[in-house]
Amino acid sequence: MSLDYVGATLQGQGRAAEALPFAEEALDMNRRLYPMDHPHLAQSLGNVAAIRLSLGNYAEAEPLHLQALDMRRNVYGGDHPRVIITLNNLASCQLKLGKSADAETHAREAIEMCDRVYSREHPHKAEAISLLAGARFDQGDRVQARDLILQAEELILKFTTDGATAERIAVAKKRILEN
């Protein structure tokens, strides 16, 4: 897992291009070491997919996110925070690919799972609501998109420690409210 850690650390520092070789090497190694239903392999798939997403390689990222989602559903048996994160990452990727109906499906599933997994509101839910707002906006429902993005913003403001999610919601809000 140390290669995964190096890749994730570099990505967290905004150095995704440098992170990708470490993450890909970790994925290759984990494919050789672990069975297809192992959490380390699911993590490696998710890491490579997230890095490719951040580099703008959406078409390459989507199948990896789908594989990671299937694997995490099997590993964790359904409702789990790692499944929620993967659903959100997949929805984000699908929005970038112009697949707003698919993104909506995955964002809604993430919202519903958040309600079951967390006993209180959570940044993962704010992220999912923001993604749903983007999907509704892309489908032409500006009113619902506006209401959803404001709901996501209100929710994320309760979690001042999650600056990355707050920033993504602010960007989505600007896109929705300015168009």
N, C-alpha and C positions, 0 to 999 in steps of 0.2 A: 504493500500500500504506500510505500514511501514515494514512488514515482507519481502516484495519484496525488499525493500531498504536495509535491513540488509543482505539479501542473496546476492544482487548485490555488496554491499560493501565488504563483505567477499570474494566473487569471485574475485573482482578487486584487492584484496590484495594477491591473489594466494592461498586462503584458500577454495577451491571449496568443499572439503569434509565437511567442517563445514557449508558452505553456503546451501548445498542441503536440509537439513531438514527445514530451514526457507523458502526457495523457494517453497518446496512441500506443506508446511502448507499454504502459501499464495495462491498457486494454488487451493488447496482444499477449502479454504475459498471463494475465488473469484468465483469458480464454483457454490457455494451455493448462493452467493450474487448477481451475475450479469447474464444477459442473455448471450447466446452463441455468440452474436455479439458485446460484449462490449470490448473496448480497454484495460481495466484493466485485463480482462481475457486473452486476446491475449498477453499482456505483461508478465503475469505470466507463460503462456505456453512457451513463448520464453525464459524466465529466466531459467526455469527448464531444457529445452532442451539444452541451452548453458552450463549450469553447468554439465549436464550429458556428453555433448560433451567434455568439458575440463577434465573430469574424465576418458575419454576413453570409456564410455558406449555408443558407436555409435549406436548400434542397438536399444537402448532405446531412444536415442535422435532423431533419424530420424522421427518417427511418430509424435512426439511432434512438431518438426519443420514444418512438413507438415500441422498439425492442425493449428499452429500459422500462417502459410502462408495463408491458406484458410480464416481464421478468419480476418487477417489483410487486405486481398483483399476486403472482404466484408465490413469491418469497414471503410476503407479509400477509397474505390471505385477505386482501381487500383494503379496508379502511386503515390508512397509516399515513403519518406525515410525509414519508418519502414518496408515497404515491401521489399525494397532493402536490408536492414540489414538481414531480414529473409531469403531472397534468398541466400545471401552470406553464412549465417550460415548453411543453408541446403546443399549448394554445398560443403562446407567444410566437413560436416558430410558424405556426399555421397562419397567424395574422400577417406575418411578414411575407408569406407565400401567397397571400390573397385568398386563403381558404377560410373565410369568415364563418361559414356554417359549421365546419369542423372545429374551429377555435371556440365557437359558442358552445358546442356540445361538451368540449373538455373543460371549459371554464365553469359551466353550470355544474358539471360533475364535481369539480374541485370545491365549489361553494357548498354543495350538499355534503360532501365528505368532511369539510371543515366543521360544519354544524354537528356532525356525528363524532368527530375525533376530539375536538377542543371543547372544554367546558366553558370557555369564554371567547370573546372575539380574538382574532389572531391576524398577524400581518399576512399570512398565507391567504386568508379570506379576502383581505383588502386587495391583494394582488389579483386574485381570481375575479373579483368584481370589476377591477380595472380592465382586465382582459375581456370580460364580457361586454363592458362598455365599448371597447374598441371594435369588437365583433358587431355589435348592434349599430355602431356608427358606420362601419363599412357596408352594412346591409341597408343603410339609408334611414334608420330609425334614430334621428338626431335627438328627439325628446327623451327617449329612454336612455340613450347613451349619456346625455347630460345628467340625468337623474342618477344613473349608476356611477359615473365618475365622481360626482359630488359625494355620494355615499361612500365610495372607496376612500376619498380624501378625508372625510370625517373619521372613518375608521382608522386610517393609518396615523392620524394625528394623535391617537391614543397611545401609539407605540413610537415614541420619539427615538428609540434606540435603533430602529430599522431605517437608516437613511437611504439605503439603496432602493428599497421598495418605495419609499416616499418620493424619491427622485423619479422613478419610473411612472408613478401615478401623476406627478406634476407634469411630466412630458405628455402623458396621455390626455390629461385635462386640457392642456394648452391646445393640443391638436383638435380635440372635440369642441371646445368652446369657441375657438377662433374660426371654425368652418361652418 
